[in-house]
Amino acid sequence: MSTLDRVVLRLPFRGTWLARNSPARRVPSHGTHLFATTYAMDFIAVRGRRTATTRDWRTLLYTEPAERFFAFDQPILAPAAGRVVSVHDGEADHVARRSQLALLPYALTQAARVRAGAGAIAGNHVILELENHGGYVVLAHLRASSVRVGEGEPVVAGQELATCGNSGNSTQPHLHIQVMDSADPFAARGMPMTFREYRAWRHPGRAPNVVERGIPNESEIVESL
């Protein structure tokens, strides 16, 4: 699909974040078309390439507090101007899981979360209708009680909507973003997106590339200009 057909957004955060499950690597990016996730992306806040302040025995053997991850409670911004059409808040933030021992039992409950609906999958989330019928953006896994906007409220690009959390189907604090052709993720189809004006570090220790418009590659570190 041509880049002209993609929904153009700004990166919805400040600072450096690591791209995961990029549609530049594969489509569907999350391995499924369910819930309009065809072109969805995940972003994890990093310093260097570290995602958390601490790495200890819990990292290898157990669960970890969400608060030790750089993404937790970082502001999440509107990636474009539009109107809030849906807000879901009140889901708890989970402990984080980097340990394979902690990830295995979590993986076994995946099907139950899918059956439980949007709150169990997306956690706390906001859905924006973009200006000029440009699609619907989902920003998911937000921190509990951090959403600052209400349904029907207009927003401008760069406005703080909430903070990053670890709610829903999430093993460590991160932001999930996707664009849909309707506001109902159970009926919508995913739409491809592209981001404008950001730096991208493709190789550790090298200078970043300035990208006027593009899709971050898998494991690329990006920062909005």
C-alpha positions as CSV (number, residue, x, y, z in Angstrom):
1,M,0.0,0.0,0.0
2,S,1.3,3.5,-0.9
3,T,2.4,5.8,1.9
4,L,-0.2,8.2,0.5
5,D,-2.9,5.8,1.7
6,R,-1.6,5.7,5.2
7,V,-3.0,7.7,8.2
8,V,-0.4,10.3,9.1
9,L,0.3,10.7,12.9
10,R,2.8,12.1,15.2
11,L,4.5,9.8,17.8
12,P,2.3,10.1,20.9
13,F,5.0,10.5,23.5
14,R,8.1,12.4,24.5
15,G,11.6,11.0,24.8
16,T,13.1,7.8,23.3
17,W,10.9,4.7,22.8
18,L,11.6,1.2,21.4
19,A,9.4,0.0,18.6
20,R,7.9,-3.5,18.9
21,N,5.5,-5.6,16.7
22,S,6.1,-3.2,13.8
23,P,4.1,-3.6,10.6
24,A,7.4,-2.7,8.9
25,R,8.4,-6.3,9.9
26,R,5.2,-8.2,9.2
27,V,1.5,-7.8,8.6
28,P,-0.6,-8.6,10.6
29,S,1.9,-7.0,13.0
30,H,0.5,-8.8,16.1
31,G,-0.1,-12.1,14.2
32,T,-3.8,-11.6,13.9
33,H,-6.5,-9.4,12.4
34,L,-8.7,-9.7,15.5
35,F,-9.8,-6.4,17.1
36,A,-8.4,-4.4,14.1
37,T,-4.8,-5.0,15.1
38,T,-3.6,-5.6,11.6
39,Y,-1.2,-2.6,11.5
40,A,-0.9,-2.0,15.3
41,M,2.4,-1.1,17.0
42,D,3.8,-1.2,20.5
43,F,6.3,1.3,22.0
44,I,8.3,0.9,25.2
45,A,10.1,3.8,26.8
46,V,13.9,3.3,27.0
47,R,17.1,5.0,28.2
48,G,19.8,3.8,25.9
49,R,18.2,0.4,25.3
50,R,17.2,-0.3,28.9
51,T,13.5,-0.5,29.7
52,A,13.7,-0.4,33.5
53,T,15.7,1.1,36.3
54,T,16.6,-2.2,37.8
55,R,17.5,-5.7,36.7
56,D,17.7,-8.2,39.6
57,W,16.6,-11.7,40.7
58,R,12.9,-10.8,40.1
59,T,13.8,-10.0,36.5
60,L,15.0,-13.6,36.1
61,L,12.6,-15.5,38.3
62,Y,9.5,-13.6,39.3
63,T,7.2,-10.6,38.6
64,E,8.4,-7.0,38.9
65,P,6.7,-3.7,40.0
66,A,5.4,-1.8,37.1
67,E,6.9,1.4,38.6
68,R,10.5,0.3,37.9
69,F,9.9,0.6,34.1
70,F,10.6,3.9,32.4
71,A,7.3,3.9,30.4
72,F,5.2,3.7,33.5
73,D,3.3,7.0,34.1
74,Q,4.9,8.7,31.1
75,P,2.5,11.2,29.3
76,I,0.7,9.8,26.3
77,L,-0.2,12.5,23.8
78,A,-2.8,12.8,21.1
79,P,-1.1,11.8,17.8
80,A,-3.4,14.1,15.8
81,A,-6.3,16.4,16.2
82,G,-9.7,14.9,16.6
83,R,-12.5,14.1,19.0
84,V,-12.7,11.5,21.9
85,V,-15.3,8.9,21.0
86,S,-14.6,6.4,23.8
87,V,-12.8,6.2,27.1
88,H,-12.3,3.1,29.2
89,D,-10.7,3.5,32.6
90,G,-10.6,1.7,35.9
91,E,-8.7,-1.4,35.0
92,A,-5.9,-2.3,37.4
93,D,-2.2,-2.0,36.4
94,H,-0.6,-5.4,36.6
95,V,2.8,-6.4,37.8
96,A,5.4,-6.7,35.0
97,R,6.8,-10.0,33.7
98,R,10.2,-10.3,32.0
99,S,11.0,-13.7,33.5
100,Q,10.1,-16.8,31.4
101,L,8.9,-18.4,34.6
102,A,6.4,-15.6,35.0
103,L,5.5,-15.3,31.3
104,L,4.5,-19.0,30.9
105,P,1.5,-19.1,33.3
106,Y,0.4,-15.7,31.9
107,A,0.5,-17.0,28.3
108,L,-1.8,-19.9,29.4
109,T,-4.5,-17.4,30.3
110,Q,-4.4,-15.5,27.0
111,A,-7.6,-17.1,25.6
112,A,-9.5,-16.1,28.7
113,R,-8.5,-12.5,28.3
114,V,-9.6,-12.5,24.7
115,R,-13.1,-13.8,25.8
116,A,-13.3,-11.2,28.5
117,G,-13.5,-8.3,26.1
118,A,-11.9,-4.9,25.4
119,G,-11.0,-4.1,29.1
120,A,-9.1,-7.3,29.5
121,I,-7.2,-6.9,26.2
122,A,-6.7,-3.1,25.7
123,G,-6.9,-2.3,29.4
124,N,-7.5,1.4,30.0
125,H,-7.8,3.1,26.6
126,V,-8.9,6.1,24.6
127,I,-10.3,6.1,21.1
128,L,-10.0,9.2,19.0
129,E,-11.9,10.0,15.8
130,L,-9.5,11.9,13.6
131,E,-10.4,15.1,11.8
132,N,-11.9,14.9,8.3
133,H,-13.1,11.3,8.9
134,G,-9.5,10.2,8.9
135,G,-10.0,7.0,11.0
136,Y,-10.1,6.1,14.7
137,V,-7.0,5.8,16.8
138,V,-6.7,3.5,19.8
139,L,-4.2,4.3,22.6
140,A,-4.1,1.4,25.0
141,H,-2.6,0.0,28.2
142,L,-3.0,3.3,30.0
143,R,-2.4,3.8,33.7
144,A,-5.4,3.3,35.9
145,S,-7.2,6.6,36.7
146,S,-4.8,8.6,34.5
147,V,-7.2,9.5,31.6
148,R,-7.7,13.3,31.4
149,V,-10.2,13.5,28.6
150,G,-13.9,12.6,28.3
151,E,-16.1,11.3,25.6
152,G,-17.1,14.0,23.0
153,E,-14.2,16.2,23.9
154,P,-12.1,17.8,21.1
155,V,-8.3,17.4,21.3
156,V,-5.4,18.9,19.5
157,A,-2.2,17.1,18.4
158,G,0.2,16.8,21.3
159,Q,-2.4,17.2,24.0
160,E,-1.8,15.0,27.0
161,L,-4.6,12.3,27.1
162,A,-3.3,10.0,29.9
163,T,-0.2,8.3,31.1
164,C,1.3,5.0,30.2
165,G,0.4,2.0,32.3
166,N,0.4,-1.8,32.4
167,S,-3.3,-2.5,32.2
168,G,-5.0,-5.1,30.0
169,N,-3.1,-7.7,28.0
170,S,0.4,-6.3,28.9
171,T,3.5,-7.9,30.4
172,Q,5.4,-4.7,31.0
173,P,4.4,-1.0,30.7
174,H,4.1,0.1,27.1
175,L,1.8,1.9,24.7
176,H,-0.2,0.1,22.0
177,I,-1.5,2.2,19.1
178,Q,-3.6,1.3,16.1
179,V,-5.9,2.9,13.6
180,M,-9.3,1.5,12.6
181,D,-12.0,2.3,10.1
182,S,-14.7,2.5,12.8
183,A,-14.9,3.0,16.5
184,D,-15.8,-0.6,17.3
185,P,-12.7,-2.8,17.4
186,F,-14.9,-5.9,17.3
187,A,-16.3,-4.9,13.8
188,A,-13.6,-2.5,12.5
189,R,-10.7,-3.2,10.1
190,G,-7.2,-2.1,10.8
191,M,-5.8,0.8,8.8
192,P,-2.1,1.4,8.0
193,M,-0.5,4.4,9.6
194,T,2.7,6.4,9.2
195,F,4.5,8.8,11.5
196,R,6.1,12.1,10.7
197,E,9.1,14.0,11.8
198,Y,11.0,11.8,14.2
199,R,14.6,10.6,14.8
200,A,15.4,6.9,14.5
201,W,18.3,5.0,15.9
202,R,18.7,1.9,13.8
203,H,22.2,0.9,15.1
204,P,23.5,1.4,18.6
205,G,26.3,3.9,18.9
206,R,25.5,5.5,15.5
207,A,23.9,8.9,14.8
208,P,20.2,8.8,14.3
209,N,18.4,9.2,11.0
210,V,15.8,12.0,10.6
211,V,12.6,10.6,9.2
212,E,10.1,13.0,7.6
213,R,7.5,10.2,7.3
214,G,7.8,6.5,7.9
215,I,7.1,3.4,10.0
216,P,9.6,2.6,12.7
217,N,11.4,-0.7,12.1
218,E,11.3,-3.6,14.6
219,S,13.6,-2.8,17.6
220,E,14.3,0.7,16.3
221,I,14.5,3.5,18.9
222,V,12.5,6.6,18.0
223,E,12.0,10.1,19.3
224,S,9.6,12.8,18.0
225,L,11.1,16.0,16.7
